[in-house]
Amino acid sequence: MQTDVARIVDVLAFPDVQLLDVAGPLQVFAAANELAVAAGLPRPYRPRVVSRGGTVNASAGLGLVGEALPDASEACDTLIVAGGWGVHQAVHDRELVDWVRERSARARRTASVCTGAFLLAAAGLLNERRAVTHWTRCAELATRFPTINVDPDPIFIRDGDVWTSAGVTAGIDLSLALVEDDLGRALALDVARHLVVFLKRPGGQAQFSAALSLQKSGERFGELHAWIAENLAADLSVGILAARVGMSERSFVRHYRAQTGTTPARSIERMRLEAARRLLGDTTLPVKRVAARCGFGTEETMRRGFLRSLGVSPQAYRERFTGHEAAETTHPA
């Protein structure tokens, strides 16, 4: 839908904001403007950075020159709250939290990028909603704000007029989805091509969480983890894994635990569970086939793994997280 009135898009920044949380969305809306003008159409957006001081320093060391916070009662199409290390202080700024709450009430929709979800949560905007944030902070978000239904896998989630996204570059995915919602798939796809990114990237952020968390303490088993991810349905017994890295079984288990803090069996189960969650969300494959593809052997084995780790069965997970009419989850495909 095209309009002659440019939509105001406020991107909220604060000291120590994550640079890409701000720059990514801004560039998406700027590119949409450029492509619209090239097609002889009016600019669809008026994107701007806003902050309490007007100018803030991002955590990367770059100063961002924006505008002072507008009056919260002024009309606004879209409010996007960025994330970053500075959100730890921002959530304790009562005036800023109140502004976010009041500004959101005047906006057609509200969104967060990465840990910006914590600021939305502090303003009470995520109560009883589904939400996502950076995969390293999902557990903290769920603990600090138990009324939020945190789903750690999607790149972004839309629940009514509130959108949340995963870490950092997921703000680009989110903004492309906002453009698509406003102006249609064709223009959003043109923007994605212009920026040389996926309109909808493959997979959810769970594809990063298991591999990255296993490798964060070192790269010794990095190639092994990559091979496991590509061969989840294969024989992944300790003997097979030890042989791939040229160790005895006993030595492999000892060094693996020292390096990753967990056992090979537990790591494999985590990777299989995350792969199963993506298939349950992205496809209509029967649960039995999902179990086979992900290497669980039987549907019952996968069911026990889901209950143990997630507290729900695979079927209930699919119904709860992919069939809820009030919330739209996007697992790009």
PERANOR-V349771 format. One record per run of one state. SS is the DSSP state (~ for helix, > for strand, _ for the rest). FROM is the first residue (numbers start at 1). LEN is the number of residues. Records with the same first field share a line. If there is no record, write none. Layout:
SS: FROM-LEN  FROM-LEN
This chain:
_: 1-6  13-6  39-6  52-3  58-5  66-1  69-7  82-5  91-3  113-3  123-7  132-6  145-4  151-5  160-2  166-4  184-1  196-10  216-6  231-7  245-4  261-3  283-4  294-5  311-3  323-4  331-3
>: 7-6  45-7  55-3  63-3  67-2  76-6  107-6  130-2  149-2  156-4  162-4  327-4
~: 19-20  87-4  94-13  116-7  138-7  170-14  185-11  206-10  222-9  238-7  249-12  264-19  287-7  299-12  314-9
